[in-house]
Amino acid sequence: MTPSRVASAATPAPADRMARGAERLLRAVGDARTGVALLLLTGLANAAAATLPEGPRLLGGLPYAILLGALAISGAAAVAVRAPTTWREWRRPGAIQAGPGTLRLTLHAGTPAVMAGALRSAGYRTRVEGAAVHGVRRGWSRFAGLASHLALVVVVLGAAIGAAFGSETTFSLLPGDQALLDVPRVGFASAVRLERLDAEFGADDRPRRLDTTVTFLRDGVAVRESVLRVNDPGEFDGYLVHPWTYGPAVRLRVTTLGGSPLLDAPIALDEERDGIPVGSTELPTAGVTLGLAVTDPDRNELGVSVVGAGGLVDSARLVPGQEVRVGDLRVALGGFDAWVTFLARRDPGLAILFAGAAALCAALAVGLWLPRRRVTVRPRAGELELLLRGERFDRPADELDRLGRFLARTP
């Protein structure tokens, strides 16, 4: 052979070099240390987002998206590296070496061929290698270990995606008012309108029923009406809508002494002073502010104060259906109502998180209840030696004896 041919034979082809380089890269990306490092970085990023004032902005940028992508690739690479070996061990069982963790039993009768048939009838996949028989039972369950690692990555990704790209908006509505479910932006038109709050209280003043009736709208058109309850939110366009808090409101009609209308709307008593619900509203046309407070809850009595630039002008008390003069205004109390504060939450990673959690539970269940078993039967000193290994044994001696008795009964 000429020197040039020897050199060409010793030098790998470009395709082989690329394949080996890709394999090394895949193993490095799927290495456990790489995965742990990426998990720690993701945890640190989320911790910084939760503690720093400007932290949430960190999760909305490109670097965090790249970090999540790297974590997903590392988990997939870890499975890709280990899956071929697991597949080969399942489809072509290998020999078991005697050592720590290996259970041993001597069989006084039988041949390898007979033992191979007996093991197959016991649920083992077998391979005869010379005078020895190798078998594996539930070899596919080892994939559950790979799936559990990947599922854990999916759970972390789901939580991280929700933290980075989710949203949470709080807003308060009076009956008839509506609001967008998220911050205003071009093309977004999902909204909710409060219709009414139906409440029922027991003798101990604890609420028995808090039913919030709302209408969901899209592009200004009513889509459906729903009743939201405690621990029973509504879902619309990917948002969960919770009734968060509530409070009293009053329906007022305010006119001038000449009858010109100044206000005809519900007013929220969304503050509290000495345990009394209070609220206020400005009347720019009249140049005054109305202060409102519940003065007698048993009678549904409302106190009204007119405050001008120089201070208190006048005050009065009235009950539903009554109209009184306060300063240069006439105020009519139509009745009491309620305002409701809503929480609209969108979590695009929630489905991913639940899918990862379900896969993790299933993989752990398979690993715990359907563990893999490997067995080798080989001749030794004129008899047959049985070697048994597995991931988890509840009673190793009992399981070994049970398998030995089964093989001994084989004709």
Backbone torsions as a table, in degrees:
resi	resn	phi	psi	omega
1	MET	NA	133.4	-178.2
2	THR	-74.7	157.2	-179.9
3	PRO	-57.4	-36.6	-178.8
4	SER	-65.5	-37.3	179.4
5	ARG	-70.3	-36.6	177.3
6	VAL	-63.2	-42.9	179.2
7	ALA	-63.9	-40.4	-179.4
8	SER	-68.7	-33.2	179.0
9	ALA	-72.1	-33.4	-179.2
10	ALA	-77.6	-25.4	-178.1
11	THR	-88.4	120.9	-179.8
12	PRO	-63.8	148.6	176.1
13	ALA	-65.7	155.6	179.4
14	PRO	-56.1	-38.1	179.8
15	ALA	-64.3	-39.2	178.8
16	ASP	-66.6	-40.6	178.8
17	ARG	-63.5	-40.0	178.0
18	MET	-65.0	-40.7	-179.8
19	ALA	-64.7	-42.8	179.7
20	ARG	-67.4	-38.8	177.3
21	GLY	-64.9	-40.6	178.3
22	ALA	-64.8	-38.0	178.7
23	GLU	-65.9	-42.3	178.2
24	ARG	-63.4	-41.1	178.9
25	LEU	-63.9	-41.7	-179.9
26	LEU	-63.8	-40.4	178.9
27	ARG	-67.7	-36.4	178.4
28	ALA	-67.8	-41.9	179.7
29	VAL	-67.5	-37.5	-178.6
30	GLY	-88.4	5.2	179.6
31	ASP	-65.3	145.6	-177.9
32	ALA	-60.5	-36.2	180.0
33	ARG	-65.2	-37.6	176.8
34	THR	-64.5	-44.3	179.4
35	GLY	-63.0	-42.8	179.2
36	VAL	-64.1	-41.3	179.0
37	ALA	-61.6	-42.4	179.5
38	LEU	-67.8	-37.9	176.6
39	LEU	-63.0	-41.5	178.6
40	LEU	-64.9	-41.4	178.4
41	LEU	-63.5	-40.5	177.8
42	THR	-63.7	-42.3	177.6
43	GLY	-63.4	-40.8	178.6
44	LEU	-64.7	-40.2	179.0
45	ALA	-63.2	-41.9	178.9
46	ASN	-69.4	-36.0	177.3
47	ALA	-65.5	-40.9	177.5
48	ALA	-64.9	-37.9	178.9
49	ALA	-66.2	-30.8	-178.4
50	ALA	-81.8	-23.5	-174.1
51	THR	-105.6	-34.1	-177.0
52	LEU	-81.9	146.3	179.1
53	PRO	-59.6	-40.3	-179.9
54	GLU	-98.3	15.8	-175.5
55	GLY	-60.7	-43.8	-177.9
56	PRO	-55.8	-27.9	178.8
57	ARG	-67.0	-26.0	179.0
58	LEU	-62.8	-32.6	-176.4
59	LEU	-81.1	-12.3	-178.9
60	GLY	-96.5	1.4	-175.7
61	GLY	-95.3	175.1	-179.4
62	LEU	-66.1	-40.1	-179.2
63	PRO	-57.2	-40.2	-179.5
64	TYR	-68.4	-38.1	176.9
65	ALA	-62.8	-38.8	177.4
66	ILE	-65.0	-40.3	179.0
67	LEU	-62.0	-43.6	178.3
68	LEU	-64.8	-39.3	177.1
69	GLY	-63.0	-40.8	178.3
70	ALA	-64.6	-38.2	178.6
71	LEU	-64.7	-42.5	178.6
72	ALA	-64.8	-42.1	179.7
73	ILE	-64.9	-39.3	179.3
74	SER	-63.3	-42.9	178.2
75	GLY	-63.7	-41.9	178.7
76	ALA	-67.0	-37.6	179.6
77	ALA	-66.6	-37.9	178.6
78	ALA	-60.7	-41.0	177.9
79	VAL	-69.6	-41.4	-178.4
80	ALA	-63.9	-35.1	-179.5
81	VAL	-70.7	-39.6	-173.1
82	ARG	-92.3	-18.9	-176.7
83	ALA	-63.1	-43.6	-179.7
84	PRO	-59.9	-41.6	178.7
85	THR	-63.9	-43.0	178.1
86	THR	-62.1	-40.0	179.1
87	TRP	-64.0	-44.4	-179.5
88	ARG	-64.8	-41.1	179.5
89	GLU	-63.8	-30.9	179.2
90	TRP	-77.4	-46.6	-174.9
91	ARG	-78.2	-30.0	179.7
92	ARG	-130.2	85.8	-176.8
93	PRO	-56.7	140.0	-179.7
94	GLY	-105.4	174.3	-177.3
95	ALA	-74.8	147.7	175.3
96	ILE	-98.4	134.1	177.6
97	GLN	-96.7	135.6	177.4
98	ALA	-65.0	137.0	-179.2
99	GLY	170.3	-169.9	179.5
100	PRO	-58.7	135.0	179.8
101	GLY	89.3	-7.4	179.2
102	THR	-95.4	128.0	177.5
103	LEU	-91.6	137.0	-174.6
104	ARG	-125.2	143.3	178.7
105	LEU	-150.9	139.7	179.7
106	THR	-97.1	129.7	176.5
107	LEU	-104.9	131.0	-173.6
108	HIS	-95.2	1.3	-179.3
109	ALA	-151.7	161.0	176.2
110	GLY	107.4	164.2	176.4
111	THR	-122.0	161.9	178.6
112	PRO	-55.8	-38.5	-179.6
113	ALA	-65.5	-40.9	178.4
114	VAL	-66.6	-40.8	179.6
115	MET	-63.6	-36.1	178.7
116	ALA	-62.0	-44.0	178.0
117	GLY	-65.3	-38.4	179.5
118	ALA	-66.5	-40.9	179.0
119	LEU	-65.2	-37.1	177.3
120	ARG	-64.3	-38.7	178.1
121	SER	-68.9	-21.1	176.5
122	ALA	-87.9	3.0	176.5
123	GLY	98.8	11.7	-179.5
124	TYR	-94.5	142.7	167.4
125	ARG	-87.7	127.2	-170.9
126	THR	-118.6	158.6	173.6
127	ARG	-145.4	125.8	179.0
128	VAL	-91.1	127.8	-179.8
129	GLU	-129.1	96.7	-175.9
130	GLY	67.1	-123.5	179.7
131	ALA	-93.1	2.7	-177.6
132	ALA	-109.5	155.4	176.8
133	VAL	-123.8	129.6	177.8
134	HIS	-116.2	138.7	-178.7
135	GLY	-141.7	157.5	175.3
136	VAL	-141.0	136.8	178.0
137	ARG	-118.2	134.7	-175.9
138	ARG	53.8	42.4	178.8
139	GLY	-63.5	-25.5	179.3
140	TRP	-66.4	-20.8	-176.8
141	SER	-67.2	-16.2	178.0
142	ARG	-67.8	-23.6	175.0
143	PHE	-64.5	-22.8	178.1
144	ALA	-63.0	-35.3	176.4
145	GLY	-62.7	-42.4	176.7
146	LEU	-65.1	-41.1	-179.2
147	ALA	-64.8	-34.7	-179.8
148	SER	-66.1	-38.5	177.0
149	HIS	-65.2	-44.0	179.5
150	LEU	-67.1	-36.7	179.3
151	ALA	-64.6	-36.9	177.5
152	LEU	-62.5	-40.5	176.3
153	VAL	-63.3	-40.5	179.6
154	VAL	-63.4	-40.1	178.1
155	VAL	-61.4	-46.1	179.3
156	VAL	-63.0	-40.5	178.8
157	LEU	-63.6	-43.0	179.2
158	GLY	-60.7	-45.2	178.9
159	ALA	-65.4	-40.4	-178.8
160	ALA	-68.7	-39.4	178.6
161	ILE	-64.9	-40.5	177.6
162	GLY	-62.7	-41.0	179.6
163	ALA	-68.8	-33.7	-175.3
164	ALA	-84.0	-41.7	-170.1
165	PHE	-116.3	2.9	175.7
166	GLY	-81.9	176.0	179.6
167	SER	-146.6	156.0	178.8
168	GLU	-145.2	120.7	-175.4
169	THR	-126.3	135.8	178.1
170	THR	-118.1	135.0	179.1
171	PHE	-153.1	151.9	179.5
172	SER	-111.9	140.8	-177.7
173	LEU	-132.0	144.0	167.3
174	LEU	-97.1	160.0	178.6
175	PRO	-53.4	128.4	-178.5
176	GLY	94.6	-16.0	178.9
177	ASP	-83.3	156.8	176.7
178	GLN	-139.3	159.9	-178.6
179	ALA	-153.2	153.8	174.6
180	LEU	-68.9	152.5	-179.5
181	LEU	-82.1	-6.2	179.7
182	ASP	-150.0	177.8	179.6
183	VAL	-62.6	142.1	-178.0
184	PRO	-60.5	136.4	175.1
185	ARG	-155.9	163.5	-176.5
186	VAL	-64.2	129.3	177.2
187	GLY	86.1	-4.1	-179.8
188	PHE	-97.8	123.3	-175.8
189	ALA	-142.7	30.0	176.1
190	SER	-88.8	125.3	-173.4
191	ALA	-141.8	169.7	177.7
192	VAL	-135.8	143.0	178.0
193	ARG	-122.2	131.6	177.9
194	LEU	-82.1	125.5	177.2
195	GLU	-94.6	-51.2	-179.8
196	ARG	-169.2	162.2	173.7
197	LEU	-120.0	121.4	178.3
198	ASP	-107.3	114.7	-177.0
199	ALA	-121.0	147.3	175.7
200	GLU	-137.9	131.2	-176.3
201	PHE	-120.2	148.9	177.9
202	GLY	-87.5	-175.9	-179.1
203	ALA	-65.6	-24.0	178.8
204	ASP	-90.8	13.5	179.1
205	ASP	67.2	13.0	175.5
206	ARG	-88.6	140.8	-177.9
207	PRO	-71.1	130.0	174.2
208	ARG	-92.2	-29.8	-176.9
209	ARG	-150.0	129.8	174.1
210	LEU	-132.2	90.0	-178.1
211	ASP	-101.4	118.3	179.5
212	THR	-105.6	113.4	179.8
213	THR	-92.9	123.8	-178.2
214	VAL	-131.7	162.6	173.2
215	THR	-122.3	126.1	176.7
216	PHE	-89.0	137.1	-176.8
217	LEU	-125.6	149.1	173.9
218	ARG	-135.4	123.0	-176.2
219	ASP	57.6	34.9	178.2
220	GLY	78.9	1.3	-178.2
221	VAL	-107.7	131.3	179.2
222	ALA	-65.6	129.3	-180.0
223	VAL	-99.3	-50.0	178.9
224	ARG	-161.2	158.2	175.6
225	GLU	-106.1	138.1	-177.6
226	SER	-136.3	154.2	174.4
227	VAL	-109.0	117.5	-179.9
228	LEU	-98.6	136.4	-180.0
229	ARG	-127.3	171.9	176.8
230	VAL	-61.6	130.3	-177.9
231	ASN	62.4	18.3	177.0
232	ASP	-138.9	73.5	-176.7
233	PRO	-73.9	170.7	175.0
234	GLY	-99.9	155.9	179.3
235	GLU	-122.6	131.8	-179.0
236	PHE	-155.5	124.1	177.4
237	ASP	51.4	39.4	177.5
238	GLY	85.2	4.5	-179.9
239	TYR	-111.3	139.4	168.7
240	LEU	-96.5	127.3	-175.9
241	VAL	-114.0	116.0	-178.8
242	HIS	-108.9	134.0	164.4
243	PRO	-71.9	116.8	-169.2
244	TRP	-93.6	-58.4	176.2
245	THR	-139.2	170.0	179.3
246	TYR	-148.4	167.0	179.0
247	GLY	-165.9	171.8	-176.9
248	PRO	-77.7	156.2	174.1
249	ALA	-142.8	159.0	179.4
250	VAL	-124.5	144.2	176.5
251	ARG	-97.0	112.2	-176.3
252	LEU	-114.6	148.0	168.9
253	ARG	-128.8	120.1	-176.4
254	VAL	-119.1	130.7	177.9
255	THR	-133.9	164.3	171.8
256	THR	-76.7	172.2	177.9
257	LEU	-63.6	-24.0	178.2
258	GLY	-84.5	-5.5	176.8
259	GLY	100.1	3.5	179.5
260	SER	-75.5	128.8	-177.2
261	PRO	-71.8	137.1	175.7
262	LEU	-114.7	-30.0	-177.6
263	LEU	-158.5	137.4	174.2
264	ASP	-151.4	84.5	-173.3
265	ALA	-165.6	162.8	173.6
266	PRO	-77.1	144.3	178.9
267	ILE	-121.6	127.5	-178.6
268	ALA	-78.8	132.0	170.5
269	LEU	-94.1	73.6	-168.8
270	ASP	-96.0	13.5	174.8
271	GLU	-125.6	169.4	-178.8
272	GLU	-138.3	135.8	179.0
273	ARG	-135.7	115.4	-177.8
274	ASP	56.8	37.5	178.7
275	GLY	80.0	5.5	-177.9
276	ILE	-108.6	128.0	176.2
277	PRO	-65.6	129.9	179.8
278	VAL	-134.1	162.3	177.1
279	GLY	-163.2	178.7	180.0
280	SER	-157.2	161.0	175.1
281	THR	-152.2	144.7	-179.2
282	GLU	-94.9	144.6	174.1
283	LEU	-118.7	86.3	-174.5
284	PRO	-59.5	-35.5	-178.7
285	THR	-62.7	-39.0	179.9
286	ALA	-89.4	-10.2	179.3
287	GLY	70.6	27.6	-179.3
288	VAL	-134.5	170.3	175.8
289	THR	-125.0	135.9	176.7
290	LEU	-94.0	125.3	171.4
291	GLY	-100.9	134.0	-173.2
292	LEU	-125.9	141.4	178.0
293	ALA	-154.7	142.2	175.2
294	VAL	-79.8	109.8	-176.3
295	THR	-91.5	-25.1	179.4
296	ASP	-147.1	96.6	-177.3
297	PRO	-62.8	-31.6	-178.4
298	ASP	-65.3	-35.0	-179.9
299	ARG	-98.7	1.5	-173.0
300	ASN	55.2	43.1	-178.2
301	GLU	-89.3	134.7	-178.8
302	LEU	-115.6	131.8	173.5
303	GLY	-95.6	132.0	-178.1
304	VAL	-120.9	129.8	177.3
305	SER	-124.1	137.0	176.5
306	VAL	-104.9	120.6	-177.0
307	VAL	-117.9	124.0	177.6
308	GLY	-107.6	-166.1	-178.7
309	ALA	-64.5	-29.0	-178.5
310	GLY	-93.6	1.3	179.6
311	GLY	118.9	-153.8	-176.3
312	LEU	-67.5	127.8	179.5
313	VAL	-96.2	-48.9	-176.9
314	ASP	-165.6	164.5	177.5
315	SER	-149.3	159.3	-179.8
316	ALA	-161.2	168.0	176.2
317	ARG	-126.7	145.2	-179.7
318	LEU	-152.7	161.8	179.2
319	VAL	-117.8	165.7	-178.7
320	PRO	-53.8	134.4	-178.8
321	GLY	89.6	-3.9	-177.3
322	GLN	-102.4	150.8	176.1
323	GLU	-127.8	133.1	-178.9
324	VAL	-132.2	161.2	174.2
325	ARG	-96.7	130.9	177.9
326	VAL	-131.4	107.4	-174.7
327	GLY	64.4	-128.9	178.1
328	ASP	-98.1	23.3	-177.7
329	LEU	-124.5	156.6	170.5
330	ARG	-116.5	125.6	-175.1
331	VAL	-118.3	127.0	177.5
332	ALA	-116.9	131.3	178.1
333	LEU	-98.9	109.6	-179.7
334	GLY	-75.9	-27.8	-178.8
335	GLY	152.0	-177.9	179.7
336	PHE	-102.7	148.5	178.0
337	ASP	-138.3	-157.7	-179.3
338	ALA	-145.9	148.9	169.4
339	TRP	-110.1	151.7	-177.3
340	VAL	-130.6	133.9	172.5
341	THR	-96.4	127.5	-177.6
342	PHE	-108.2	151.8	172.1
343	LEU	-120.0	115.8	177.5
344	ALA	-105.3	121.8	-174.3
345	ARG	-126.2	134.3	175.7
346	ARG	-124.0	126.6	-177.7
347	ASP	-132.7	94.5	-178.5
348	PRO	-68.7	-14.8	179.7
349	GLY	-93.8	0.3	-174.5
350	LEU	-65.2	-44.3	179.8
351	ALA	-64.0	-38.3	178.0
352	ILE	-65.0	-43.0	179.9
353	LEU	-62.1	-45.3	-179.6
354	PHE	-66.4	-38.3	178.5
355	ALA	-64.3	-42.2	177.7
356	GLY	-64.6	-40.5	178.9
357	ALA	-64.7	-41.4	178.6
358	ALA	-64.9	-42.6	178.3
359	ALA	-64.6	-38.2	178.8
360	LEU	-64.6	-44.2	178.7
361	CYS	-63.2	-42.3	-179.9
362	ALA	-65.5	-41.9	-179.7
363	ALA	-65.1	-42.2	178.2
364	LEU	-65.5	-37.3	178.4
365	ALA	-64.3	-42.4	177.7
366	VAL	-63.3	-44.8	-179.0
367	GLY	-63.7	-33.1	-177.9
368	LEU	-83.4	-40.9	-171.5
369	TRP	-100.5	-18.2	179.9
370	LEU	-128.4	61.8	-176.1
371	PRO	-71.8	154.4	179.0
372	ARG	-75.4	146.7	174.6
373	ARG	-128.2	132.8	176.5
374	ARG	-120.0	142.2	-176.9
375	VAL	-142.2	145.7	172.8
376	THR	-133.4	130.6	174.0
377	VAL	-115.9	122.3	-176.0
378	ARG	-141.0	150.8	178.9
379	PRO	-72.6	142.7	178.9
380	ARG	-156.4	117.2	177.3
381	ALA	54.7	46.1	176.7
382	GLY	78.6	-0.7	178.3
383	GLU	-126.5	-174.5	177.8
384	LEU	-111.2	134.8	178.3
385	GLU	-108.3	129.1	179.3
386	LEU	-103.4	124.6	176.0
387	LEU	-114.1	130.1	-176.4
388	LEU	-130.1	132.6	175.3
389	ARG	-135.1	156.4	177.5
390	GLY	-165.9	166.5	-178.8
391	GLU	-72.7	-36.4	-174.7
392	ARG	-151.5	126.8	177.3
393	PHE	-119.6	127.2	172.7
394	ASP	-75.9	-47.8	176.9
395	ARG	-134.7	89.3	-173.9
396	PRO	-56.5	-46.3	-176.8
397	ALA	-63.9	-41.5	-179.9
398	ASP	-64.0	-42.3	-179.2
399	GLU	-66.7	-39.9	178.3
400	LEU	-64.8	-44.5	178.9
401	ASP	-63.9	-39.0	180.0
402	ARG	-62.5	-44.0	178.2
403	LEU	-66.3	-40.2	179.1
404	GLY	-62.9	-42.8	179.0
405	ARG	-65.1	-36.4	178.4
406	PHE	-63.7	-44.6	-179.6
407	LEU	-69.8	-33.1	179.9
408	ALA	-67.3	-28.7	179.5
409	ARG	-78.3	-9.4	-178.4
410	THR	-70.0	126.7	-179.1
411	PRO	-70.6	NA	NA
